[in-house]
Amino acid sequence: MNASELTRVIESVGKDRGIKREIIISALEQAVLSAAQKKYGPHAILEAHYNAETGEIDLFLFKKVVESEPEMLEESEEIQLEEAMKLDPGAVVGDELGIKVETPTFGRIDAQTAKQVIFQKVRDAEREIVFNEYIHRKGEIITGIARRIERGNLVIDLGKTDAILPRTEIIPGEVFKPGDRVQAFLTDVAMTPRGPQLILTRTSSKYLMKLFEVEVPEIREGIVEIKLAAREPGARSKIAVVSKDRDVDPVGACVGMKGMRVQNVIQELKGEKIDIIPFSDNPIMFVRSALAPAEISSVRVDERNKAMEIMVEDDQLSLAIGRKGQNVRLAAQLTGWRLDIISKSKLQKRASDALFNLQHIEGVTDTLAQAIYQAGYMSARMVADANAEDLAKIPGFEEAGASEGLKAKAAVAAEKIQDIAPAAAPEAKVLGAGGPGKDAKSLAEERLREMMKSEGSKPEGSES
């Protein structure tokens, strides 16, 4: 290959593949070195440099300057001092002298080796270019064409490279055929021995948020922000939005005129239902919005365990919970609170049961039972197991020693209630079948009163 041909190849490959000229020159130098190493031996020290002026690859063989008998000289590695001084008058024994040698003629095998070296270098350069291009697009939506299925994963052709859409990242019920257009969120870009690996997803909440960013100009401009998102792919999603401009309604901006913006997102997600709610720093208000369209009657907050007990009217219970618990589950994911939905009738029954149980503690009136219940204690056993310091926070038990006394009396009451319940249950079953209709709770209460009378005390509220 003459100088002009070599320069033309460098320019042509660089233009066609989009690879820097320096990388192609490095590949050619490596190919020449490969062929020269076979000619001069594995121990020969060689260097190849592209000469921009001549357009050729110059090859240099480095030899050590020695004083030795001619028959002992290793020609590919050593040079006599006299010969070295002809090339470099300042040469001394021990120097390494670079001598320009003729570039070897490429035979068939050498040419094949050189070709492989050049292709490998070009391939590595192309992989680096692809990696650098897509690493900056991580977190963006990209579009490609479905090509084939490999080990259950969908291979997407992006033009310059392929990406993988794992089957776990495909929306349930979605089926793609070769040639289908596929839009997805680029979640990861990694360099592997086989080149850059691009991982896509269509199930991530980030994909949902990015779709709204594409559809809603206010989000792109930073006026509206999606604070949080929760998603069950293919079924239902919730996003919480907030506006930095009081004149802009964040929910309305995401819904769009006649719902066009949100409908475009729903269409891309194959009909997935999307609830758009206003974000609030007030956890109770935020949870109320997150559970919409259900109407909340009251909320009881447990800050320590980051839990909320939500009371709804009986006719709102199924709406608040949602199909297979979907509504409350997504609301919990979105808000970060553990949510317990309870109907009004069930809550009233639970409250009456708790107050009934707590009033078995000696000295506990209905008012004190209400205070203990409001503090989160549902039974005498819970009071007995609580710390005295925590009980001292309950109104009516702040005085020194009052909480310890309550704890001790609760332990006695808890033991009595435990003894009564097993005995009352069988009797209740018989009466329930054809007796006067008393339940286990009524029987337990009567039995407890009899025991208390026999011990010389009487239940509060009984006649003297």
N, C-alpha and C positions, 0 to 999 in steps of 0.2 A: 504493500500500500504506500503510494507516494505521499509527499507532504500535502499537496492540494486535496487529495482524497481524504486524508486523515482529518484535516480541518473541516471539510464538508460533512464528514460523519459526525464530528463533534457538534457542529451547528445544527445539523438535521435532527439528531436524537434529542438535543436540548430543546428544540422548538416543538417537536412532536410530543414528547413526554412531559414537557414542562419542568425539566430537571436542570439544575444549575450547571453551567459549563465546567466549573471546578470539579464537580462530582464525576462527570463523564471523563475528564482528563485523568482523575485519580484512578478510575476503573481501567483506562487504557494503560497507564503506568503499571498497574498491578498485573495486567495481562502480559506485558512485556517481561516483567520480573519473573513471572511464572515460567515462561518459556526459556528465559536465560538461565534460570536456576537449574533446569534439566541439562543444559549444555555445559555449564561451568561447574556443576557439582553442588551437592547440598551444603557444603561448608563454605562456598564462595560468598563473599560479602558484596552485594550488588545494590545499586540504586538506579532508579529510572526517573528522568525529569522531562517534562514536556517543554520543548523550546518554542516559545511563541514566535520568535523571529523566523525560524526555519520551518516551523510547523511540523517538527519531527520529535520523536521520543529519543532523548539521549540516554545511553546506558553507560554506567560507570562501574568498573570492577575495582574494588579496594584490595591492594596488596601490601603486605608488610615488608619494609626495607630490611634486608639481611645481608650478611657476608657469609657466603656458603659455597661449597663446591658445586659446580654446575649439575653434577649427577644427583646431588642431594636436594636440589631446589624443587619445591612444590609450585609449579608454574601458575596454577590457578589461585594461589594464596600468597606467594612470595615473589619478590623481585630483588635482583642483585643491586648493591649500592651504586655501582657504576651506571647501570641502566637507569636507576632512579634519578641520579644526578643529571642525566641528560634531559629528563622531563622537568625536574625541579632542582636547580643548583643548590638549594638550601637543604636538600634531603639528608637525613642522617639515619643511622641504623636504629630501628625500633619505630620509625614513623610509619603511618599508614597512608599510602598514596592512592588517590582515586584516578584511575586510568580510564579514559573514554575508550570503549570497545565497540565493535560493530554489533548493531542490533541483530539478533539471530533471525534466520529465515524460518518462518512458521511452517512446519510440516502439517500433515492432516490432523494428527493427534494434538500437536501444539495449538493449532488454530481452534480446535474444539475446546481445549482447556481455556484458551484466552476468551473464547466466546462465552463460556460458562461464567468466567470471572466477571466479564463486563455485564452480562445479564443479571448476575447476583447483585452487583453494585447498583445497577439501575433499579432493580426490584427493591432493594433496601431503601434507596432514595425515594422511590415512589411511596413506599409504606410510611416513611417519615413525613412526607408531604401530606398524606391523607390523615395521619395521626394529628399533625399540627393544625390541620384545617378543622377537624371535628372536635378536638379537645376544647376549642373555644366555643363550640356550639352545644356543649353539654348543658342540659337544662332548657333546651329549645325544642320546638315541635319541628319534625322533619317528615318529608313525604317521599315514599319510594314505591316500587312495584314488587308485588309478591312473586317470587320465583319458584320456590320449592320448599318441601318439608324435610328437615333433617333432625332425626331423633325427637320428633314431635314438635320441634321449634320451627317457626316460620322464618325463612331467609328472605330479606328484603333487599332489593337492588336499588342502591342510591346513586348509581351512575359510576362514580369513581371507585366505589367499594361496596361491600355487602354489610348488612346489619342483621342482628338476630332479634327476633321478637319471640321470647320464650312462651310456651303454651300457658304457663301460669300467669303471664302478663296480658293475655288476650281476654277481652270481656266475655263472660260466660254466654254461650249461644252464638258467638260470632264464628263465621266460617269464611275463610279466604281461599280463593282459587288462584292458580298462576295467572298473572296478568292483571290482577285486581290492584287498584290504587290503595295504599295503606298509609295512614297518617298516625304518627305515634310520638311519644316524648322520649328524647335521648337522655337516658338516665346514667349511663356509664360509658367511658372510653378508656380502653386499656391496651397497652402494647404487649403482644404475645410473640412467641417464636414464629408463628404463622402470619404475623402482621397485626395491624390494629383491629381490635374487636369492639364493635359497637353494640350496646345492649339497649333495647327499646322497651317501652311499656305503654299499655293503654288502660291500665287499671289503677295507676297511682293517682292520689289526690292532687299531686303537682301537675299532672296532665290536665285535670279538670280546671285548675286555677289558670293554667297557661292558655287554655281555650277561651276562657273569659277575658283574659288579657288581650287576645287577638280580636275578639268581638267588641270589646268595650273600650272606646277611645279614652274615657275618663280614667280607666285603670292604667293604660299605657302612659298617660300624662301625669300620673301620680296623684290625681284628685281623689279617686276612690281606691281603697286598698282592701284586698281580701285578707283578712286577719287569720282565719282558720278555715279548714275544710275537713269534712268527714265523708267517707264514701263506701258504699257497697256496690262494686262495679256491676253495671247492667240492671240494677234494681232502683237504688235511690241514693241521693247525695244531699248534703247540707253544706252551705258555705255562709260564713259570717263576714259581712262587709261593713266598712266604716268610711265616712266622707271627711275629707280635710277642709271642705268648703261647705259652710252651713246652708248655702243656697242650692246645693246639689244633693238630691236624694240618692243614697248609694244603692238601695234596693231597686228603685225605678230605673237608675242608669244601667244596672245589670239586666233588668227585664227587657228594657227597650220599648220602642213604639210598637204597640199591639203585640208585645211579647216576642218580637222578631229576634232579638239578640239571644235570649235564653233558648229559643226554639232552635236556633242554629247549633248551639252547643248540644242540646238534647238529640238532635238529628245525628250529629257526629258520634254520640255515645249510644246510638241504637235505641233511643227511646227511654233512656234512664231519667227518672223523675228527679228534679232538682228543686230544693227548697232554699230560697235566698232570704236570709234573716239579718237584721241589724245587729252589729256587735255592740256589747255594752261592758264597761268595766265593773258594773254591778252584777255579781254572779246570779242573784235571784232574777233580775230582769232578763239576763242573758238566757238562763234556763227556761224561763217562761216563753221567750221567743223561739228557742230551739225546739220546744215541744209543740209548737203550733202545727196544725190548726186546733189542737186540743186546748180547752180553757182550764186554767189552773185555779183551784179554790184557795189553797193555802200551801205554804212551803215551810218546812222545818229544817233548819240548817245545822249540820254537825261540822263545825270548822275543823276540829281536831282530826277527824277522819276524812275530811273533804267529801262529805256525803250529804244528800238532801232527801228528805221524805216529802213527796209531792202528793197532796190530796186533791182528787178530782171528783166531780159528781159522778154518780154511777153510770150515767149515759155517756160520759166522756172517757171512761176507762179504756175501752177498746181503741178509741181514737188516739189517746195518749201513748198507749203501748205500741200500737201499730201492728201490721201483719207480721206474725212470728217475732214480735218484739223489736221490729226494725226501727220504728220511730224513736223509742226511748234509747235504743242501743246507739243510734247515730247521734242523738242529742248528748249522750254521755261522752262519746268520743270527741264531739265538737267542743264541749264545755270543759272537759277534764274532771267533771264531778261524777261521783257514783250516785245514780238516781234510783230511788225506790218509789214506784207509782202505787198508790193505794186509793181505793174508792172511799167515799165519805162514809158509807154504811159500815164497811169493814174497819175503817179507822175508829168510828164511834164504838163499835163492838170491842175493838182492841183496847180502847181507852177505858171503857167500862170494866173490862176484865182486869186491866192493870190496876185501876182504882180499887176494885173489889179486893184484889190480892194485897195491895199496899195497906188497906185499912185493917188488915189482920194484925198489923204491927201495933203493939200496945201503945196507946197515947196518940196515935196518928188519926186525926180527924179528916173529914172530907177535904177541907181547905189545905191541910198539910199534905194529904195524898196527891192533890192537884199539883202542889209545888214540887213534890218529889218526882211526879210523872213528867212535868215540864222540864225537869233537869235531865231526863233521859232514862230514868229507872223504871222498869216495867213490872218488877215483882219484888217481893221481900228478899228472895235469894240474891237478886242483883244488888240490892242495898247492902245485904250482909257481906257480899264479896267486894264491895267498893272500898276505896281508901277513905279514911276519916277526913283527910284534908279536902277531898272532893265533896264529901257530904256537907262539910262546913260552909260550902258556897250556896247551899240551898236556903232560901228564905225561911226563917223560923228555927234554923239549927246553927246560927252563927256563933252563939255563945260557947264559951269554953266547956268542953265535955259533952255538949249536946249531940255532936256528930258521933262520938264514941258510944253514947247511950243508944242512939238510933240504930247504929250498926249491931250492937249486942241484942237489942229487942227484935231486930229484923231476922237475926240468926235463929232466935227461938221460934218466931212465927213461921219461918221457912220450914223448920223441922216439923212443926205441927201440921202445916198444910200438906207436906209430903206424906205424912202418916195417914191423913184423912182421905186423900184422893183415891188410892187403890181400893179402899174399903167401899167408897161411895159408888165407884163405877159399875160394878155388877148390879147393885140395887137399882141404879138408874136405868139400866137396860130393861129390867123387868117392868118398872113403872112406865117406861116409855112405850111398852107394848100394849098396856091396857090399864095402867094405874091413873093417878091423878094428873099426870103430865109433867112432873117435876124433872128437871135435868140434873146432871151431875153437880153443877155449880151450886144449885139451890140446896141439894142434899149435903154438900160439903159445908155450906154455910150453917145449916141447922146443926150438923154434927159438931162443928167448931164451937158454936154457942153452948151446946150441952157440955162440952169439955171444959170451956171457960167457966161455966156456972159451977161445975163440980170442983173447980180449983179455987172457988171463992171470988170470982170476978164475973163481970157481966159485960156484954158487948156495948159499945157506945151507941146511944140512941134508944136503948131498950127502956121500958117503963120500970120505975122503982116500986 
